Every structure is written in structure tokens, then in C-alpha cells.
Amino acid sequence: MLDESRKILVFIMRDLRLLFSYKLAFSMNFFGIIFNLFYLILFGSMFKAGVIPALGAYGGDFISYILVGSLGWGFLWSIMTGTSSSITTEMRIGTLESILVTRTKLITLMISYALFGCFFGFISIISVLFIGYFLLGVSVFANATIYTLILFVLSATMMMGFGLIFGGLTIWLKNIGQTTPLLQNIVMFFCGVYFPVAVLPTYLQPISKYMPFYYSMEGIRQSLIPSTPTSDLLYYIVVLIFLSDLFILIGIFVLRKCLIKAKKDGTLTFY
């Protein structure tokens, strides 16, 4: 167990060295986060003078709503995409097969990818907090509580489960194309990331309740509202405990099955 924990640290340090070796690419990713956020804020400023009834349950401020959505979603999605993209890179450069012939467990490698994805998530958080506080005068975490932290941790765990699922599919299928971006667009549409679910057509709103990510975003938002009853927050926590356990188990199962399939086919490299 201790040996595997050390390996996780080694993989993370390796990926960080690779990341900072390509300073231009890293800088562009960072500035991309900032400019995308500014686009949304400037778009929302058109409605600043008016009243937006759909935002009444979240304090009525569109900029705060956008900042929380960008902060939460940017962090969580980085965990999942980091896993799939890292696996693709390992296969492309031919190191995945070499790693798996050692005593290193695949789950160890996947956990290191997920934690590395957290690094990009923290960059997103820092960017949002900086823009919100110093440029817009909005303190996103002013009303944060221990429930906010718990919801973040549970949501991150659930996203690790999805990362295992897509990592396994990447090992088996090699190229999953636009599957991840498509899923992201669907989730952002139904889960209230950049606009409340209440603005959706009535017949589409119930779909949100079947999206696991809805409980992450809504729970985090509600935890930042002082008037939210504790019972409501506990509801989101219980749901996310169930979902995080469920998707971690599914992720481990899918990962193992896809690895077995890839070994049988002799396709642990990219082609």
C-alpha cells in the first residue's frame, strides 16, 4: 500500500515536469480559462439592470451564479478529462504497456491521473476567485461552510469514478472521439452550470434530476446560501455519497474489463 502511494507521487511529479516543459501550451490553457469566463460575465452584464426571476433562489446575481458554476464545474471536469487524456498520451508514446508489465497497478496509475487533473482544477478555482474578488468585487466563498467542502470532496470522488470509466474505454477503444465534449455539453445544459434549470422548457426540467452532476452543482450552490436548511444540504450529501460509491465501483469494473479486452487483442499501444 505504501509502495503504491509512493508511485502515485512519482507519476504526479513526472506529469508536472512534462507540463511545465511546454510553457506556451500551459499558459494558453490558463488564459483560455480566464477569457472564457470573461465572455460569460460580459454576456450576463447585458441583463444586470433587469430582474432575472430564475436567479431569485440563488441570490439574484448573475455574475455570482456564473462564477460558482465556472468554479465548480471547472474543477470537477478537470478530474475526469485529465484521466482520459493522460491515458491517451501514455498509449501514444508507448509507455502504458511498459508500465503495466511492472508490478504497478493500473488503479494506481489512474488515481495519479485523477489527482493530476485536480491540479488543473485548482488553477480554475484560483482564476475564478481572483477574477471574482479583485476584478468584480465578488467573494464567491464568503458564505462557504463545512458542507461546501464535503460536497466538493464527494463530487470529486464521483468524478474520479467517471474518469475510471472513460479511462477504461480509452484503453479499449483507443480513440473515443467527441464523446467527452458531447457529454460535457449535455451536462452543462441540464445541470444548471451556467443557467438555472428553471429556464429550461418544463418538459425538459425533470431530466436534470437523472443527471448525477446536477446534485453536485445544485448542492454546492445551496451550501453557499446562508438560508438553506441543513436538511436540504444533508440530502445532497447523502445522494452524492451513494453516487460516488456507485461510480467508483462501476469505474473499477469497467477499467478492469477494458484492460483485459485490450490485453487479449494485443492493443495496449495506441494502434
N, C-alpha and C positions, 0 to 999 in steps of 0.2 A: 504493500500500500504506500509506504513511504517512498519507495523507489519510483512508483508511478507518479507520485506527486512531484518529485524532482524532475521527472521527464516533462511534465506539463510546463513547469517553469522554463526548462530548456527550450521547448518548442516556442513558447511565447517570446523569449528573448531573441530567438532566431528570426522570428517573423518581424519583430520590431526593428532589428538590424536591416532586414530586407526593405522594410517600409521606409526607413529614413535614408536608405541608399538612393531612393528615387524621390528627391526632394520636390521636384516640379510636380510630379503626379500627386504627392501628398498635399502640397499646397493648393492645387486645383480642387481636390476633393473638399478641403477645408473651406475655400472661398465659395464653392458650389453650395454648400450648406447655408452660408450667410446670404447669398444672393437669392436663392430660392425662398428663403424666409422673408426677405425684404419684398419680393414680388407679392407674396400673400398679404403682408401688412399694408402695402400701398394699395392693393386692391380693396382691402377691408376699410381703408380710410375714406373711401367714397361713401360709406354708409355711417360714418362716425356721427354725423349730425342727426341722423334719424334713429328711431327706436326699432330695435330688432326683437320682436316678441319671442322668437325661438331661443334667444340667448338669455331670457329672463331667469331661467333656472340655474344659470351659470354666472350670474352677476351682471349680465347685460353688456359686458365689454368685449368687443370683437377681437381686439388686439391680444388681450389676456387669453381668450379662447384659443387663438391661433398659436400663441407661444406655448401653452400647455400641450396642445396637440403635437406641435413640432418637437417639443422636448421629449414627451413620452414615446411617440412613435419612432422618432429618430433613434432613440436608444434601443428600443426593443427590436426594431427591424435590423439593426446592425448586427445583433447577435445571430440571427438566422442567416442573413446573407453572407456573413463572414465565414460560416461553416461551409456552405456550398461552394463559394468562390475559392476558398483555400484548398478544398479537395480537388477542384478542377486544376488548380495550379500544380499541386503535387503530382497529379497524373500526367500533366503536360510535360513537366520537366523530368518525369520518370523516377521520382523519389518515393512515391507511395508504395510501390512493390518492394523496394529496398527496405523501407521502414517496417513493413508487415512481416518480413522474413526474420526480423529480430524478435525479442521477447516483449516488445512494446505492444500493448493492447490498442486496438483500434479506438475503443471508447476513450482512452487517454488522449489520443490524437484529436478526437472530436471535441473533447472538453477544452483542450488548449485553443482550438479554433474559436469556440464559443466565447471564451474569455478574451481572446484577442479581438473578437467583434465588439466586446464591451468597451475596448479602448476607443474605438470609433464612436461608440455611443456616448462616452464621456466627453469626447470632443464636441458632439452635438449639444450635449447638456450645457457645457461651458459657453458655447457660442450663443445659445438661446438666452442663458442667464445674463451674459454680457450685454447683448443687444437689448434685452428687456429692461435691465436696470439702468445702464449707463446712457443708452441712446433714447429709450422710450419712457423711462421713469416708472417701469412696471416691475414689481418684485413678485415673481411667479410663486416662489416658495414661502411667501410671507405667512401663510396660514397652514403650512405643512405640519403634519403630526406624525406620530409613530405609525399610524395606519397608512400614511402615504408611503413610507419606507417598506412596510410589509407588502403592500400592493405592488410596488416596484420589484421587489425580490421575487415574489410569486409569479409575476408576469414574465420576468427574465427567465425564470426556470421553465415556464411553459414555452417560451421562445426557443430555449435550448432543445426542447423536445422536437419542435418543428425543424430546428437545424439538423438534428439527427436524421429525421425523415428525409429531408431534401439532400443531406449529405449522402445517405444511402442510395437514393435514386440517382444521384450524380455518379456514384461509383458504378452502378449497374448500367445506366443508360448513357453515361459519358457527357452528353450534352442535353440539358433539359430545356434549352431554348429560352423562350419568354415566359416560362411557367411562373417563375418567381415574381417578375414585374407585373404580370397579369394578376396574380394573387394579391399583390400589394395594392393595385388599383381597386380591386373588388373590395378589399378590406377597408381601405380609406373611404370608399363610397358608403359602405353600410355601417361603419363603426364610429362615426362621429369624430373623425380625426381633425378635419378642417371645417366641418359644418355639423350642426346638431342633427341627430336622426329625425327630429320633429319636422324638418323641412322636406324630407322625402315624401313622395306620394303615400297616402295612407295604406295602400295595399302592399307597399314595399317595406314599411317600417317593421313589421313582425320578423322579417328576415334577420334583422340585426341581432335579435335575441339568440339566434342559432350560430352566431359568429363568436368563437372563443375570445377574439381580440376585443370585442365590444365590452366585455366585463373588465378588461384591463384599462381601457381608455376611460370608460364611464366611472369605474371605481376610483381611479387616480383623480379625475376631475372632482368627484364628490368629496374626496378626502381633503381637498383644498378649499372647500366651502365650510365655514365655521358652523353654519346652522344645520348641517347634515346630521341626522340622528346616528348614534353609534350602531344601532341595529341594522341600518342600511349598509354601513361600511362592513360590518361583520358578514352580511350577506355576500358582498363581493369577495371578501376574503375566503369564505367557505367555498364559493364557486371556483375561485382560482386555485385553491388547494386541490380540489378534485381534478380540474383541468390540467394543472401542472403535473400531477402524478400520472394522469391518463396519457398525456402526450409524451412524457419521458419514457413510459413503458412501451408505447407504440413506436417511438423513435428508436429505442434499443432493438426492438423486434425487427423493424424494417431494415435497420442498419446491418444486422447480422445476416438476414436473409439475402439482402442485396450483395453483401460481401461474398457469401457462399456461391451465389449465382455468378458473380464476376470471376471468382477463382475457377469455377467449373468451365467457364467459357474462355479462360486464359486472357481476360481483358482488364487487368488491373492498371495497365497503362492507358493513355488517352485514346488510342485507336485499337 
